[in-house]
Amino acid sequence: MNINQLETLIAISKTMSFRKAGEMLNLTQPAVSAQIKSLEEEFKTVLVDRNQPVTLTDSGVIFLEHAERILQTVEDLKQRLDDLNQTPQGHIHLGTTTSIAMQILPRVLSYFQNQYPLIKTTIHSMTSSQIMASVENGTLDIGIGYLFEKHPGLETSILYYDTFELVVSPSHPLAKHSHTTVDALKDIPFIMLSPETAGRRFADQVFQNYKIEPPIVMELSSSEEVKRMVELNLGAAIISKMSIASELRLGTLKMIQVNELELTHPIGVITKAGKYMSSAMQQFLRDLKGMPETNFIGSE
């Protein structure tokens, strides 16, 4: 058995075709067939059902799982060997929320990539709960999100603190006030983030604590969508203060102080406990944790 044979089986599982697998790997169709036949003879089992469309047998499905694991081990080995030259390089999969991605990552990543051009960073946008789960299962290398929950398999480090604020359009009846109470919100139509987001979970908890149920006229998946709807005066919203800096400066949104919302929420770095850290990840974490808080929440 060799690495090329494993790559061939994986290619067949993705393309469901010997011909397409060959094109993917730059091999002839007979070469693909020969590699699979060699594997089947070595392990004395049929791995591929050659009927159209081509599929893996039960043995092939089990074999595929181990083949992917072996190839990942090989990639880890290559990364460790690359790290020996002490030049930070590699590929980082970073997960964060939409608002964090839009507000702080541009300035953080522009600095980092200018300093370390050999490091590639792919950004995945998701909720804080999804970030936690994805770091824990290895889909993400690093997460940046709200640290609402503690997981024994994860390590966290706080970068800065955010708050969730009540915002309305300048044309909204509440806009003439600088301050209100949470009880005054019971009959105000709200545009809410989707239930799985950190901001929505916080807002729901506040409303539950004070036993009020304001009407929800719309649910949206990102702060950017919520802000646009609030600007159109379709309702009020409770969203991250960090995400509304530009709108407050331009005057397209008005922030109303609500004492019951004045709680700070930590935002930080999330990594998997015990995970091997490539030189790229180590350098990124060093730079990220070493940045002053103003780098994240300073005015644009």
Secondary structure by P-SEA (a helix, b strand, c coil): ccaaaaaaaaaaaaaccaaaaaaaacccaaaaaaaaaaaaaaaccccccccccbbbcaaaaaaaaaaaaaaaaaaaaaaaaaacccccccccbbbbcaaaaaccaaaaaaaaaaacccbbbbbbbbcaaaaaaaaaaccccccccccccccccbbbbbcbbbbbbbbbcccccccccccccccccccbbbbccccccaaaaaaaaaaaaaccccccccccccaaaaaaaaaaccccccccccccaaaaaaccbbbbbbccccbbbbbbccccccccccaaaaaaaaaaaacccccccccc
